[in-house]
């Protein structure tokens, strides 16, 4: 009789074992399912916002204030930002792009936009400055900036000094302040604010950092402010500012490297010419236009300089 009892016990264990294994398997799959949901949730969040994704060892989020871009890198030479700061920067950029896309573009009926340049507001009643070569030959002009977009009218031009004064219907958030007269130290900061052509037309201004190289007579005629900076098409007419945000000139042109090499057999790159501040102020005075002189203030970093300039810099459209 004992044998059947033992058999029955072993048989009962065999009957219970599959149920125990099933419960273990279910628990195991439940853990796997939870882990999978967590991983998929993180992946979805990362896909929705790459700036929120966890970074690998040694990597940082690097913000370039001049280009207003964020990259993930191991070698950051600009500003290291947190995930929250990166998300805020991206949101602001997306909002600016959205506003630019949704805004009704200014145009001139029956005309075509043929080129773009830069300029800036000088007075609170809408007077603006740019280069003469930006507006020369244009049948119509438009201006776009932080205060809106509108058609503009040429008031005065000086081809010799390459300056032009425009009247707009804008009520600017701010106007420029010019640096008080005085010598500029060689090597001091000089920032170009404008709408350079980097492959596509810009919808927001860009600050290009540079340095003062000195004053020089170009082509044996006018004296120019010489800068070490990457000047591009579209920058022309934009303000050149010092490290306090005061205007020290108007960017005019880039040295033609092939021509210089042909004449001097020297390679000169990233050298720009600007109309000096003194020339600009004489032009304004001849046409009875008031202007502000800056008071000395602490130096600003590049993001702060760009924020200040965004209030008065303009994109100038030439229509033919």
C-alpha positions in Angstrom: 0.0 0.0 0.0 2.8 2.5 0.6 3.8 2.4 -3.0 0.6 3.8 -4.4 0.8 6.7 -1.8 4.3 7.5 -2.9 3.3 7.3 -6.5 0.3 9.6 -5.8 2.6 12.1 -4.1 5.0 12.1 -7.0 2.1 12.3 -9.4 0.7 15.3 -7.5 4.1 17.1 -7.6 4.3 16.4 -11.3 0.8 17.9 -11.7 1.7 21.0 -9.7 5.1 21.6 -11.3 3.8 23.0 -14.6 1.6 25.5 -12.8 4.6 26.7 -10.8 6.7 27.1 -13.9 3.8 28.9 -15.6 3.6 31.4 -12.7 7.4 32.0 -12.9 7.2 32.4 -16.6 4.4 34.9 -16.3 6.2 36.9 -13.7 9.3 36.9 -16.0 7.4 38.1 -19.0 5.7 40.8 -16.9 9.1 42.1 -15.9 10.2 42.0 -19.5 7.0 43.9 -20.6 7.5 46.6 -18.0 11.1 47.0 -19.0 10.1 47.1 -22.7 7.5 49.8 -21.9 10.1 51.9 -20.1 12.7 51.5 -22.9 10.1 52.3 -25.5 8.9 55.3 -23.5 12.5 56.6 -23.2 13.0 56.0 -26.9 9.8 57.8 -27.8 10.8 60.8 -25.6 14.3 60.9 -27.2 12.7 60.7 -30.7 10.3 63.5 -29.8 13.0 65.7 -28.4 16.7 64.6 -29.1 17.9 67.3 -26.6 16.2 65.4 -23.8 18.0 62.1 -24.6 20.6 60.8 -22.1 24.1 61.6 -23.2 27.0 59.2 -23.4 30.2 59.5 -21.3 32.1 62.7 -21.9 29.4 64.3 -24.2 27.8 67.7 -23.6 25.2 69.9 -25.2 27.0 72.7 -26.8 25.2 76.0 -27.8 26.7 78.2 -30.5 25.2 81.7 -29.8 26.3 83.0 -33.2 24.6 80.3 -35.2 22.0 79.7 -32.5 22.5 75.9 -32.8 23.0 73.1 -30.4 25.2 70.1 -31.0 26.1 67.1 -28.9 29.9 66.8 -28.7 32.8 66.0 -26.5 34.7 69.2 -27.4 32.6 72.3 -26.8 34.2 75.7 -27.4 31.1 77.7 -26.9 28.5 77.4 -24.1 27.6 74.2 -22.4 23.9 74.0 -21.6 21.7 71.6 -19.6 18.9 69.5 -21.2 16.3 71.9 -19.9 18.2 74.9 -21.3 18.7 73.1 -24.7 14.9 72.4 -24.9 14.1 76.0 -24.1 16.5 77.2 -26.8 15.0 74.8 -29.3 11.5 75.9 -28.4 12.4 79.5 -28.9 14.0 78.7 -32.3 11.0 76.8 -33.4 8.7 79.6 -32.4 10.8 82.2 -34.3 10.7 79.9 -37.4 6.9 79.4 -37.0 6.3 83.2 -36.7 8.5 83.8 -39.8 6.7 81.2 -41.8 3.2 82.3 -40.7 3.9 86.0 -41.1 2.6 87.6 -44.2 5.7 88.4 -46.3 6.1 92.0 -47.5 6.3 92.3 -51.3 5.9 94.9 -54.1 3.2 94.0 -56.6 4.5 93.5 -60.1 8.2 93.3 -59.0 10.6 90.5 -58.2 12.9 90.3 -55.3 16.4 90.2 -56.8 18.8 90.6 -53.9 19.0 91.0 -50.1 21.2 93.1 -47.8 21.2 94.4 -44.3 20.6 97.7 -42.6 19.6 99.2 -39.2 17.3 101.7 -37.6 18.7 105.1 -36.7 15.7 107.1 -35.5 12.5 106.3 -33.6 10.5 107.7 -36.5 11.7 105.0 -38.9 14.8 106.3 -40.6 17.3 103.5 -41.5 20.8 103.2 -42.9 22.4 100.8 -45.4 25.0 100.7 -48.2 24.3 102.5 -51.4 25.2 99.4 -53.4 22.5 97.4 -51.6 19.7 99.6 -53.0 21.3 100.9 -56.2 19.2 100.1 -59.3 16.2 98.9 -57.2 12.7 99.8 -58.4 11.3 99.2 -54.9 12.6 98.5 -51.4 11.3 96.5 -48.4 12.5 96.3 -44.8 12.0 93.5 -42.3 13.0 93.4 -38.7 11.8 92.8 -35.1 9.3 95.7 -35.5 7.6 94.3 -38.6 7.9 94.5 -42.4 7.1 97.3 -44.7 8.0 99.0 -47.9 10.8 101.6 -47.7 11.6 104.8 -49.7 15.1 106.1 -50.6 15.6 109.5 -49.0 19.3 110.2 -49.7 22.3 108.3 -51.2 26.0 108.9 -51.4 27.7 106.5 -53.9 31.2 107.8 -53.0 30.8 106.8 -49.4 28.5 103.9 -50.2 25.8 105.1 -47.9 22.0 105.3 -48.2 19.2 106.7 -46.0 15.8 105.0 -46.1 12.4 106.1 -44.7 10.2 103.3 -43.4 6.9 103.1 -41.6 8.4 101.0 -38.8 8.2 101.9 -35.1 11.5 100.3 -34.0 11.9 98.5 -30.6 15.3 100.3 -30.4 17.7 102.4 -32.4 21.4 102.2 -32.6 23.8 104.1 -30.5 27.1 105.1 -32.0 30.4 104.8 -30.2 31.8 108.1 -29.0 34.6 109.4 -31.3 38.0 108.0 -30.5 40.6 105.6 -31.7 39.8 101.9 -32.0 42.4 99.6 -30.6 43.9 97.1 -33.0 42.7 93.7 -32.1 39.6 94.9 -30.3 36.3 93.1 -30.8 34.2 93.9 -33.8 30.9 92.1 -34.5 29.0 92.2 -37.8 25.3 91.9 -37.4 23.3 91.1 -40.6 21.7 88.6 -42.8 24.6 86.7 -44.5 23.9 84.3 -47.3 25.0 80.9 -46.0 23.3 78.9 -48.7 19.7 80.0 -47.9 18.3 83.4 -47.2 18.3 84.0 -43.4 15.1 85.0 -41.6 16.8 86.0 -38.4 20.0 88.1 -38.1 23.4 86.6 -37.3 26.3 88.0 -35.4 29.7 87.2 -37.0 32.6 87.9 -34.5 35.7 89.6 -35.8 38.6 91.9 -34.8 39.7 95.4 -35.7 42.8 95.4 -37.9 43.0 99.2 -38.3 42.2 101.9 -40.7 43.4 101.9 -44.3 42.8 103.7 -47.6 41.3 101.4 -50.2 42.1 101.8 -53.9 43.9 105.1 -52.9 40.7 106.8 -52.1 38.4 106.5 -49.1 39.6 105.4 -45.7 38.0 102.2 -44.5 37.8 100.4 -41.2 39.5 97.0 -41.8 38.3 93.9 -40.0 39.4 90.4 -39.6 36.0 88.6 -40.1 34.1 86.3 -42.3 32.1 88.7 -44.4 29.4 87.2 -46.6 26.9 88.4 -49.3 23.9 89.8 -47.4 26.0 91.3 -44.6 26.4 94.5 -46.6 24.8 97.5 -44.9 24.7 95.9 -41.5 26.1 97.5 -38.4 29.6 96.7 -37.0 29.4 96.8 -33.2 32.0 96.9 -30.4 31.9 94.7 -27.4 29.5 97.1 -25.7 27.0 97.0 -28.6 27.8 100.5 -29.9 28.1 100.9 -33.7 31.6 101.6 -35.0 30.9 101.3 -38.7 28.8 99.8 -41.5 30.1 96.6 -43.2 30.7 97.2 -46.9 32.7 94.4 -48.6 35.1 91.5 -48.3 38.6 91.7 -49.7 38.7 89.9 -53.1 41.2 87.1 -52.3 41.9 86.1 -56.0 42.5 89.7 -57.1 44.8 90.4 -54.1 46.7 87.2 -54.8 47.1 88.1 -58.5 48.5 91.5 -57.6 50.5 90.8 -54.5 51.0 87.0 -54.6 49.6 86.8 -51.1 46.6 84.9 -49.8 44.4 87.1 -47.7 41.3 85.6 -46.4 38.4 86.7 -44.1 39.3 90.4 -44.3 36.4 92.9 -44.6 36.0 96.6 -45.2 33.6 98.8 -43.3 32.5 102.5 -43.7 34.0 104.1 -40.6 31.7 105.6 -38.0 33.0 109.1 -38.6 32.0 108.9 -42.3 28.5 107.6 -41.3 27.9 110.5 -38.8 29.0 113.1 -41.3 26.5 111.6 -43.8 23.7 111.8 -41.2 24.6 115.4 -40.2 24.5 116.5 -43.9 21.0 115.2 -44.1 19.9 116.6 -40.7 19.3 113.2 -39.1 19.7 113.0 -35.4 21.6 110.1 -33.8 22.4 108.7 -30.4 25.9 108.4 -28.9 26.4 105.4 -26.6 27.5 105.8 -23.0 30.3 103.5 -21.8 29.0 100.3 -20.3 30.3 96.8 -19.4 31.2 94.5 -22.2 28.6 92.0 -23.3 28.9 88.5 -24.4 28.0 87.5 -28.0 24.4 86.3 -27.2 23.7 89.5 -25.4 25.1 91.6 -28.3 22.9 89.7 -30.8 19.8 90.1 -28.6 20.4 93.9 -28.4 21.1 94.2 -32.1 18.0 92.2 -33.1 15.8 95.1 -32.0 17.2 97.5 -34.6 18.9 95.4 -37.4 16.9 95.1 -40.7 16.8 92.8 -43.8 16.7 95.0 -46.9 15.0 93.7 -50.0 15.7 95.0 -53.5 12.9 94.6 -56.0 13.2 95.2 -59.7 
